[in-house]
Amino acid sequence: MKKSKNLPEILTLKEVCEVLNCHPNTLRNWDNEGTLKAIRFGKRGDRRYHKKDIEKLIIKMKN
């Protein structure tokens, strides 16, 4: 996992995949389940994630 302090406040699906070392479908499933909620942008509804939510998930995964 990358250091979260160097990350932007809003991350793309691809950036989060790189940080968490997971497949994009995993993030989509987590969004649908409510594990890691995404915010939607644009007409296509692209997923974006808040840095603070990623940090919380990382802490939760470590425990």
Long-range contacts (C-beta under 8 A, 24 or more apart in sequence): 1-58, 4-51, 4-54, 4-55, 4-58, 7-51, 7-54, 8-51, 9-50, 9-51, 10-39, 10-48, 10-49, 10-50, 10-51, 11-48, 11-49, 11-50, 11-51, 11-54, 12-46, 12-47, 12-48, 12-49, 13-38, 13-46, 13-47, 13-48, 13-49, 16-49, 16-54, 19-54, 20-54, 20-57, 20-58
